[in-house]
Amino acid sequence: MCQHRPECPSADSPDREAAVPVARHPEQGWSLLCNGVLLFEDTGELLPDGRVIAPRRTLLVAA
């Protein structure tokens, strides 16, 4: 459970990525957030219940 004040968003919350990182491994491309979410540098996520959130891609359009 989160010990931060204010409390970090839960893993089910839409703003779950705002939780405090408790472990960072930039050389491996991931961070573990206080709420149990594994956040990958490509914006993909692995939630504590095993669900996968696909990376968000930006579409570049030529002008």
Contacts in CASP RR format, 6 or more apart in sequence:
PFRMAT RR
TARGET T0000
AUTHOR 0000-0000-0000
METHOD contacts of the structure
MODEL  1
MCQHRPECPSADSPDREAAVPVARHPEQGWSLLCNGVLLFEDTGELLPDG
RVIAPRRTLLVAA
2 8 0 8 1.000
2 19 0 8 1.000
2 20 0 8 1.000
2 34 0 8 1.000
2 35 0 8 1.000
4 20 0 8 1.000
4 34 0 8 1.000
8 18 0 8 1.000
8 19 0 8 1.000
8 20 0 8 1.000
8 33 0 8 1.000
8 34 0 8 1.000
8 35 0 8 1.000
9 15 0 8 1.000
9 16 0 8 1.000
9 18 0 8 1.000
9 19 0 8 1.000
9 35 0 8 1.000
10 16 0 8 1.000
10 35 0 8 1.000
11 35 0 8 1.000
11 36 0 8 1.000
11 37 0 8 1.000
11 47 0 8 1.000
11 48 0 8 1.000
11 49 0 8 1.000
12 47 0 8 1.000
13 35 0 8 1.000
16 33 0 8 1.000
16 35 0 8 1.000
16 37 0 8 1.000
16 45 0 8 1.000
16 47 0 8 1.000
17 33 0 8 1.000
17 37 0 8 1.000
17 39 0 8 1.000
17 45 0 8 1.000
19 33 0 8 1.000
19 34 0 8 1.000
19 35 0 8 1.000
19 36 0 8 1.000
19 37 0 8 1.000
20 33 0 8 1.000
20 34 0 8 1.000
21 31 0 8 1.000
21 32 0 8 1.000
21 33 0 8 1.000
21 34 0 8 1.000
21 39 0 8 1.000
22 32 0 8 1.000
22 33 0 8 1.000
22 34 0 8 1.000
23 31 0 8 1.000
23 32 0 8 1.000
24 31 0 8 1.000
24 32 0 8 1.000
25 31 0 8 1.000
26 41 0 8 1.000
29 40 0 8 1.000
29 41 0 8 1.000
30 38 0 8 1.000
30 39 0 8 1.000
30 40 0 8 1.000
30 41 0 8 1.000
31 38 0 8 1.000
31 39 0 8 1.000
32 38 0 8 1.000
32 39 0 8 1.000
33 39 0 8 1.000
35 48 0 8 1.000
36 47 0 8 1.000
36 48 0 8 1.000
37 45 0 8 1.000
37 46 0 8 1.000
37 47 0 8 1.000
37 48 0 8 1.000
38 45 0 8 1.000
38 46 0 8 1.000
39 45 0 8 1.000
40 46 0 8 1.000
40 55 0 8 1.000
42 55 0 8 1.000
43 55 0 8 1.000
43 56 0 8 1.000
44 52 0 8 1.000
44 53 0 8 1.000
44 54 0 8 1.000
44 55 0 8 1.000
44 56 0 8 1.000
45 52 0 8 1.000
45 53 0 8 1.000
46 52 0 8 1.000
46 53 0 8 1.000
47 53 0 8 1.000
END
